[in-house]
């Protein structure tokens, strides 16, 4: 471990801190005593400085207190937990075969599972936490509850009631057409083999800071705001401030965190008649701060939404969207997937977007007796054969709940080769389909946002519309901070692959929430639901997209002043 003077100077400089050269020997001694790297020491000092509101540079007095508070107590506590571990007795083979020992039950194998093995192919082996694995494996039988369902084909959500039963409308026009699917920003396309969870603390700091500074620059450059004031200043006249909204569960207190300094000031929304805010949201307010200790919000500043790219020579497009699980909890016969393939064959869409999970980690009672890797590969082979026979393009996107894939967000595509009929994309991704821009994520961001929403309204406002509108204003696919335990966010990858740089024409946000179709800021947002729900059948979405000719300008009252380029007719159907 390198603890050179240059290492400390570099780490302090990365955090915009002044390195006390006269304390180098003392700092090095602390690091050697508690087995710390230069990065560990500096990031811990930065956190300690913010927590204790220290506004001066590191000195000897602060160093002694910092070492005792942050390292000595933890070191003593950790040492006190060390216990001697009894050695496992070594048993010789001939001793294990004696009659006395043969009558004993082996302690390392569950009797019911002794003769059963889970065999993963070498390519698909997953190294991860045991909690992600299905707990028991045996037999394949059809799902009785799924087979006996009586509501298949029922439309649960739509925005086109007059054309629901017109089959010709939903089918593709040109059976020989094969759409081209690309990543909207090829320079940002995520590759299957990428390193993750290697980010430094300073990189996390820069990524979180950039989200605030980026929105600040957008508001300034568009003239929405002329200047910003630091939240730490005392001001009685209304001023504009910006930061990240935090919520202290213990104190039940909202606060606003400023960029760079990390300064946090309590935030009061009592003077606002309407607001819709979630934890982690980057937001700007017109406030007063007469004491310097509490921001009194008078007005919420609407964000600047990403621009929407124009469409040129776009032909009508039929799209079918389904989100896993593709099997029921009590069977691995993949009946929902087979029924979905039947629907695809009958409706012949131009494009199918299928989102994981394909082998679901949450089906703890999944009972199978075969190779998990082969099971997943069989699903993909079925989809390849269907795509080739129908001349239809299939896009396959993984999920955080995929058992045989990396548990990280953003999530790389499956390590399989794409073809002219099948594309493997990352989660999230922004697709370019013959000029049409489609934003997709398999992560349930709407559910995670809604859990932390704090809202008040004097009008009857649709909650899903507000969720989507707030989501678009954050310019990334997962604005929740801190993230849900279900999502393993890598902030270094997030900064590159999770940005929402444009307002897509179509936005796919599958969620456990109620299925819906909403048009927000000239973007049609669809929650297709899940294809199966435990032992029962779920839903999928069928979308018909037409170009508007000529494009209609929606006027200055629309957020972002975006042209309405396309019309999307959507129906969400029970499988």
N, C-alpha and C positions, 0 to 999 in steps of 0.2 A: 504494500500500500504506500503510494507516494504522498509525502507530506512536506514537499519542498516549499520554499518561500513563494516561488512562482505559481504553484498550484493554488495557494491561498489568495494571492493577488488576483488571479484569474477568476476564482469563484466569487470573491467579494465584488469584483467589477461587474460580473454578470447580474448581480442583484442590485447594482448601483449603490453599493456600500463602500465606505472608506475603510481600508485595511490598516489597522494599527501595527506598524512594523515593529515598534518597541515591545509588543506583546507576543511576537512570533514564537519565542521559546516556550512561553507559558501556554499558548494555544496548542502548540505541538505536543506538549506534555499531557494536556487534557485529552487530545485525540488518541495518543498512544495508550493512555490509561483505560479509556472506555472503548477502544477499538473502533474509532471513527475515521472516515475519510474526510478530506477537505470539503467535499460537497455535502456530506452529512452534517458537518459542523456548521457550515454557513447557512444551509436551509433551516436547521434547527434554531439558529440564532435569529434568523429573519422571522420565524413563527413566534419565538419568545418575545422579540421586540414588538411585534404587533399586538400580542396578547396582553403585554404589560404596558403598552402605550409609551414605549421608550423612544424619545425623539432625538437623543444624542448618539454620537458614535460609540463603538465598543471601547470601554476602558477597563482598568483592572478591577474596580469595584463591581461593575456589571458582569465581568467575566467570572468572578468567584461565585456570585449569586446564581448566574446562569448555569454553571457547571453543577452546583449543588442541586438546583431545582430540576434541571432537565435530565441529568445523567446519573448523579450519585444515588438519588432515591430509586430510580428505575433499576440501577445496577444491583443495589442491595436487595430490592424486592425480587429481582430475577434470581439472584444467588440463593435466596432463602427457599425458593421453590425446588431447588435441585435435590433429588433423592437418589439414594443408591438403588440401582436396578438389579434385582436378583438374576444371577446367571441361569440360562436355560440348561438343564442337565443334558449331557450328550449320551444318547442311547445307542449302543452297538446294534448292528443288524441281527446278530444271533440272539441278543437279549430281547429285541422286539418280536422275535418269532416264537418265544416261549409261550406255553399255554396260558400262563397268568396274564401276560401282556396282551395276548391275542383276544382275550375276552373284553378288554377295555375299549370303549368307543374312542376313536380318534377325535382329539379336541379341535383340530384345525379344519375339519370338513363337516358341514351340515349333512346328516344322514340322507335327507331327501334329495340333496344335490350332489351326492358323492359320485354318481355315474353320469352326470350331465356336464357338458362343457360349452362355453361360449367361444366360438372360433371366429376371429376377425381376420380378414385377408390382410396381408402385410401393408398394402397401400392404404387401407381404410382403418388401421388401428388407431385408436384415440387414446392419447395419454392425457388424463385430466383428473379432476376430483371424483372420488367414488360416488358422490351424491348425484352425479349426472347420469349414472347407469341405471337401466331398468333392474328391478330387484329380483325378479324371478322369470324363468324362461321355460315354457313347455307348450305343447299342442297348438294346432291351428284349426279353429272352428269358426263358422260364420257368426256374425253378430245378430242375435235374435231381435234385439230392440231396433237396430238399424233396418233390418229386413222387413219389419212390421210397420214401418212408418207410413202414414197416410196423407201427408201434406206435401209430397214431392211435386216440384214444379210450381209451387205457390210463390208469387211475387211479394216480397216483404218490404221493398223500398224501390222507388223509381221517381223519375222526373219527366215521364212521357206516357201518361195514362192512356192517351188516344191511340198509341201505336204498339201496345204491349203484345197483342196477339198476331201482328202482321209478321209472319216468319220471313217473308222476302226482304223486309227491311233490315233484319238482323244478320242475314247472311252476307258474305262478301260478294262483290259485284263481278270480279274477275277471278275465276278459279285458277287461272294460270299465273296469277301475280304472286311473287314471293317478295315480301317486304324486307328492307335492309334495316338491321338493328345495330346501332353503334352507341358507344358511350358519348354523351353530349360533349364532354371535354376529354378528348383522347389523351391529352397530356396528363390528366388526373386519373386515368383509368387504373383501378386497383388490380394488381396481379395476384395470381394464386399463391405464389411463394413470396411472402413478405415478413419481415421481422416485426414483432410486436412486444409490448411491455418492456421496452428498453429505454423509455423516455426518462430524462433527468427531471428533478424537481423544478429547475429553472425553466425547462421547456413547458411544463404544466402551467407555470406562472405566466409565461409569455402568451400561451394559447388562450387562457382565460382572460387575460388583459386585452388581447387583440379583439375579442368579441365586443368589448365595451368601446374601445377606441374606434373600431370599424363603424359601429352605429353612430358614434359621435361625429365622425367625418361625413357620413351620409347625410345626417341632419344639417350639418353646416354647409356642405356643398350644394344642397338643393334649396337652401335659403329658408328652410323650415325654422331653424334656430340661428340667431346671429352670434351668440356667444354662450359659453357655459361658465358656471361658477362652482368652485370647490365646495363639497358638502360640509367641509370643516369650518368654513367662514361663517361669521355672524352677519345676517342681513335681515332687515325688517321689510324691505321692498321685495316684491316677487322676483325671483331669479330662476333660471333654468339649470337643473342639475341632472346628471346621468350616472347610472351605476347598475350593479346587479342586486336584485331583490333577494334578501335572505329572510328566513323565518326561524326564530328561536323557539323550539318546542317547549322548553322548560319555562321561559318567561312569557311565552305566547306574544312575542313582540316582533313586528316587521322592522327591517332595517335596510339601508341602502349602502352597498359597498363600492367605494371609489376605485378606479383603476390606478395602477402603479403604487400608490401609497398603501392600499389595502385598508384605508380608514373606513370605519363603519359607524353610521349614525342612525339612531332610531327614526322610523318613518311612520307618520300618522296620516291615515286616509280619511279621517272623520269629516273633512270639509268637501270631499268628493261625493257627488250624487251618484255617479256610475263608475265602476272600475271592474276589471277582470285581470287578475294578476296571479302568476304561479311562481313557486320558489325556483330561483335560478334565472328568471327572466331579466334580460337587459332592458331597462326602461328609463325614459326621461320624464321629469316632472317639472312643473312650475311650482316653486315652493317659497316659503319663508322659513327662516331659521333664527328667530330673535335671540335665543340664548346660546346658540351654537351646539346644543345638545339634543335637539329634536327637529326633524324636518316636517313641516306642515304642508302637505301636498294640496295645491289649489286646482291644478289641472294636469291631466295626463296628456303627454305629447305623443301623437300618433307616429308610429315608425314609418320609414321610407321602405316600401316594398320592392323586391327585386323586379327588374324589367322582364317583360315577356317577349320572347323572340318572335319575329313575324313568320308567317307561313308563305311559301312560294310553291306553286304548282302542286298543291296537296290533293291527293285523291281520297275519297271516302274510305274509312278504315273500320273494320269490325274486330273488336278486341274482347277476349274472354279472360277473366282474372279469377284465380282461386288461391287461397292461402291454407296451408296445412294446419293441423294434421290431416294426412290423406288416408289414414286408417282409423278405425274405432279403437277404443280403449280395451275392448274385450276380444279383439280379433286382429290377425295380421294378414287377412285375405285382401286387404286394400279395396274393399267394396266401394267406398266413396270415390276413390281414384278411378276405378273401372267404370262407375256410373258417369263420372265427369268426362272420361274419354268418349263414352257413348254420346253425351251431349255435344262434345266438340265435333264428332263425326256427323251429327245431324245438322248442326248450325254452321259448320265450316267457316270459322272466323279466319281473318288474315293473320292474327297474332294471338298467342296464348302466353300469359304471364303467370307463372306458378311459383309461389313463395313457400319456403319451408315452414315448419319442420317436416322432413320426410321420414326420419326415424326420431320420434318425439321423446325427449328426456322426461317429460312430465307424465308419461304413461307408465307409472311405477308398477302397475299390475300387468304390463304387457307380457303375454305368454307366447314365446316362440321357441322353436327347437332347431334353428338353423343359423347359418352364418349371417350376421347382421350386415356385413359389407355386401354380400351377395343379394340380400333382400333389397337394399337401397339401389344396387346396380340394376336389378331387375325392373325397378320402377323407372329408372332413367332409360333403360332399353325399350320399355313399352312406349314411353313418350317419344323417343327417337323414331321408332317404327311408325307411330301415328303421324308425326310431323312429316315424314318422308312420303307416306301414302296419300296424305291430304294436301301436300304442297303448302304446308302451314308452318310459320316460324314460332318456335317455342323458346321462351326465356325462363331460365331456372335460377332462382335466387335463394341463398341459404338463410337460416334463421338462428338466433341465439339459442333456440331450443333444439337444434339439430345435434343428435347424439354423436354422429360421425363427422364432426367438423369443428374448426377452431372456435373457442368461446371467447371472442373479442369483438369489440365494436369500434370502428367500422370492421366489417367481416369480409375477408377475401372470398372470391368465388370458389366453387368446387374445383378440385385439381383434376379436371377432365378437359379434353380438347373440344372446343366449339366447332361447329360445322355450318354449312349453309342453311340448315334447318333448325339447329339448336344453338343457343348462346347461353353461356354460364356467366352471370354477372354478380357483382358484390352487393352487400347490404350496408348502406343504402346505395342507390345509383340513380343517375339521371340519364334516361335513354333518349336517343334520337332515332325516331322511326319514320323514315322518309320525310324528315323535316318536322314532324310532330314531336314535341318534348313531353316526356312522361317521367315524373318523379315517383320513385318507389322505395319503400322500406318495409321490411317484414317485422320490424320491432314495434311493439305496441306503445308508441310514443304518446298517443292520445290518452290512453289509460294512465300512464305515468304522469302526464301533465295534469289531468283532471283530479288526481289524488291530492295535489298540492295547490289547487286553485283557491284563491280568496276573491270573492266577487260580491258586487252589490249593484242592483239595477232598479230603476223606477219604471222601466219598460219591460214588456214581455219579450226578452231577447232569447233567441235559440242558442242553447249552450254549445251545440256542435259547431255552429257557424262561428261563434266567438273563439272556440278552441282552434279551428282551422285558421282563422284570421290572425290570431296571436302567433300560431306556429309559423306562418309565412313571414311575419314581421321580424322573426329572429334570425333569418338567413342561414339556418343550418337544420339538419334532419333530426337532431336530438338536443333541444335547448334546456333540458332538465338538469339542474345542478344543485346539490349532488345527485348523481344518477341513481336509478333504482338498483336494488341488489340483483335484479335479473339481467342487468346490462353491464358488461365488463368494458368500460370505455378506456381506450388508449388515446390520450389527448394529442400525441404526436401524429398518429394516423388520422385522428379526427380533424385536425387542422388542414389536412390535405384532401381527404376523401369524403367528409361529411358536410361540406358546405352546400348551401342552396343558392347558387349564384344567379339563377333566373326563376321567374314564376312559371312553372310548367303549365302546359295546356291541360294536362290531366295529372292528378295527384292520387296515388294509391296508398292509403293508410289503413291497413287491416288492424282490427281491434276487437277486444272482447266486449266493447261497448255495443250499443244497438246499431245495427246496419243503417247507413244513411247515404244520401247523395246531396251534396251542397255545392253551390257555385259561389265562390268568394274571390273577389278581385279578379274576375274573368278566368279563374282557375276552377275546373270541376274536380271536386274532391270526393272520393268514393271509399267507403268502408265496406268491403265485400264480405266481412265476417270470416268465419273459419269453416272449412269444408266438412269437418266433423266436430262434434262437441261431446267428448267422452264416448258414450255408447250410442249416441243419437246422431242423426244427420245434421249438417250445417247448411251453409249458403255459399254461392259464388256470384260473380257479377258479369253481366254481358253489356258491352258498351259499343254504341255506334257513333262514329265521329265524322262530322261533315265540316267542310271548310265554308266559312261565310264569304260571300262574294256580292258586293265589295265588303271589306272589313268595316265594322261599325265602331266609331269612337264613342266610348261611353261617357265622355265629358269630364270636367274638372272635379265633380263631386265624388268620383270613384277614386279610392286610394291608389295612388301610383299612376293614375290616368293611363290605363292600359287599354289597348285595342282588343276588342273581342274577336279573336281570329277564327274560332271554331265553335260549333254547337255539338255538345255531347249528350246523347240520349242514353240513359242508363237504367237498367233494371237489375235488382239483386234478387236472386231466385234460390229457393230451397232445393237442394240436391235430391 
